[in-house]
Amino acid sequence: MPAQSKTLNFYTDIYTTGTVTILTTTSQLSMPAFYKTFSTNNPPYNKLVFNSNPEKGTGYYGISSGLHTVTYSVANSYAGTVTMQASLASNPVETDWFDIGTTKTSYIYNPTNTTSTVATTFVGNFTWVRAKVEIGQGTLLGIKYNY
């Protein structure tokens, strides 16, 4: 049986200081920042969109329950959306991804500097899942995914 709890990561060249592009895999995203050498220092109006690296879903392993749980942790006056996406393809390309049902978008706004965590579940025999994040300000501390 595979490990059931995963942290969704992002492969990006976002950075908070300097002007040198640094490609990195991270589980956290913060705004304002520099992205591809331009400043995003006009929150929440400048927004960036990132897709997480895909993770295997219940359908990949033939788990018939199809139950998935995800939590989003945010801080520092976070404003943005997290949309869970799935694919039924064995080796998905960009056009194979779709937003997941009624839980497709969770708008999270945390007006304080405290940490907030939002949890949701969705059901489907998806072979792959990922998160699509639109961030305008604050910090996405991480996305935990479990099936």
Secondary structure as a PSIPRED ss2 file (coil, helix, strand):
# PSIPRED VFORMAT (PSIPRED V4.0)

   1 M C   1.000  0.000  0.000
   2 P C   1.000  0.000  0.000
   3 A C   1.000  0.000  0.000
   4 Q C   1.000  0.000  0.000
   5 S E   0.000  0.000  1.000
   6 K E   0.000  0.000  1.000
   7 T E   0.000  0.000  1.000
   8 L E   0.000  0.000  1.000
   9 N C   1.000  0.000  0.000
  10 F E   0.000  0.000  1.000
  11 Y E   0.000  0.000  1.000
  12 T E   0.000  0.000  1.000
  13 D C   1.000  0.000  0.000
  14 I E   0.000  0.000  1.000
  15 Y E   0.000  0.000  1.000
  16 T C   1.000  0.000  0.000
  17 T C   1.000  0.000  0.000
  18 G C   1.000  0.000  0.000
  19 T C   1.000  0.000  0.000
  20 V C   1.000  0.000  0.000
  21 T C   1.000  0.000  0.000
  22 I C   1.000  0.000  0.000
  23 L C   1.000  0.000  0.000
  24 T E   0.000  0.000  1.000
  25 T E   0.000  0.000  1.000
  26 T E   0.000  0.000  1.000
  27 S C   1.000  0.000  0.000
  28 Q C   1.000  0.000  0.000
  29 L E   0.000  0.000  1.000
  30 S E   0.000  0.000  1.000
  31 M E   0.000  0.000  1.000
  32 P C   1.000  0.000  0.000
  33 A C   1.000  0.000  0.000
  34 F E   0.000  0.000  1.000
  35 Y E   0.000  0.000  1.000
  36 K C   1.000  0.000  0.000
  37 T C   1.000  0.000  0.000
  38 F E   0.000  0.000  1.000
  39 S E   0.000  0.000  1.000
  40 T C   1.000  0.000  0.000
  41 N C   1.000  0.000  0.000
  42 N C   1.000  0.000  0.000
  43 P C   1.000  0.000  0.000
  44 P C   1.000  0.000  0.000
  45 Y C   1.000  0.000  0.000
  46 N C   1.000  0.000  0.000
  47 K C   1.000  0.000  0.000
  48 L E   0.000  0.000  1.000
  49 V E   0.000  0.000  1.000
  50 F E   0.000  0.000  1.000
  51 N E   0.000  0.000  1.000
  52 S E   0.000  0.000  1.000
  53 N C   1.000  0.000  0.000
  54 P C   1.000  0.000  0.000
  55 E E   0.000  0.000  1.000
  56 K E   0.000  0.000  1.000
  57 G C   1.000  0.000  0.000
  58 T H   0.000  1.000  0.000
  59 G H   0.000  1.000  0.000
  60 Y H   0.000  1.000  0.000
  61 Y H   0.000  1.000  0.000
  62 G C   1.000  0.000  0.000
  63 I C   1.000  0.000  0.000
  64 S C   1.000  0.000  0.000
  65 S C   1.000  0.000  0.000
  66 G C   1.000  0.000  0.000
  67 L E   0.000  0.000  1.000
  68 H E   0.000  0.000  1.000
  69 T E   0.000  0.000  1.000
  70 V E   0.000  0.000  1.000
  71 T E   0.000  0.000  1.000
  72 Y E   0.000  0.000  1.000
  73 S E   0.000  0.000  1.000
  74 V E   0.000  0.000  1.000
  75 A E   0.000  0.000  1.000
  76 N E   0.000  0.000  1.000
  77 S E   0.000  0.000  1.000
  78 Y E   0.000  0.000  1.000
  79 A E   0.000  0.000  1.000
  80 G E   0.000  0.000  1.000
  81 T E   0.000  0.000  1.000
  82 V E   0.000  0.000  1.000
  83 T E   0.000  0.000  1.000
  84 M E   0.000  0.000  1.000
  85 Q E   0.000  0.000  1.000
  86 A E   0.000  0.000  1.000
  87 S E   0.000  0.000  1.000
  88 L C   1.000  0.000  0.000
  89 A C   1.000  0.000  0.000
  90 S C   1.000  0.000  0.000
  91 N C   1.000  0.000  0.000
  92 P C   1.000  0.000  0.000
  93 V C   1.000  0.000  0.000
  94 E H   0.000  1.000  0.000
  95 T H   0.000  1.000  0.000
  96 D H   0.000  1.000  0.000
  97 W C   1.000  0.000  0.000
  98 F E   0.000  0.000  1.000
  99 D E   0.000  0.000  1.000
 100 I C   1.000  0.000  0.000
 101 G C   1.000  0.000  0.000
 102 T C   1.000  0.000  0.000
 103 T C   1.000  0.000  0.000
 104 K C   1.000  0.000  0.000
 105 T E   0.000  0.000  1.000
 106 S E   0.000  0.000  1.000
 107 Y E   0.000  0.000  1.000
 108 I E   0.000  0.000  1.000
 109 Y E   0.000  0.000  1.000
 110 N C   1.000  0.000  0.000
 111 P C   1.000  0.000  0.000
 112 T C   1.000  0.000  0.000
 113 N C   1.000  0.000  0.000
 114 T C   1.000  0.000  0.000
 115 T C   1.000  0.000  0.000
 116 S E   0.000  0.000  1.000
 117 T E   0.000  0.000  1.000
 118 V E   0.000  0.000  1.000
 119 A E   0.000  0.000  1.000
 120 T E   0.000  0.000  1.000
 121 T E   0.000  0.000  1.000
 122 F E   0.000  0.000  1.000
 123 V E   0.000  0.000  1.000
 124 G C   1.000  0.000  0.000
 125 N C   1.000  0.000  0.000
 126 F C   1.000  0.000  0.000
 127 T C   1.000  0.000  0.000
 128 W E   0.000  0.000  1.000
 129 V E   0.000  0.000  1.000
 130 R E   0.000  0.000  1.000
 131 A E   0.000  0.000  1.000
 132 K E   0.000  0.000  1.000
 133 V E   0.000  0.000  1.000
 134 E E   0.000  0.000  1.000
 135 I E   0.000  0.000  1.000
 136 G E   0.000  0.000  1.000
 137 Q E   0.000  0.000  1.000
 138 G E   0.000  0.000  1.000
 139 T E   0.000  0.000  1.000
 140 L E   0.000  0.000  1.000
 141 L E   0.000  0.000  1.000
 142 G E   0.000  0.000  1.000
 143 I E   0.000  0.000  1.000
 144 K E   0.000  0.000  1.000
 145 Y E   0.000  0.000  1.000
 146 N E   0.000  0.000  1.000
 147 Y C   1.000  0.000  0.000
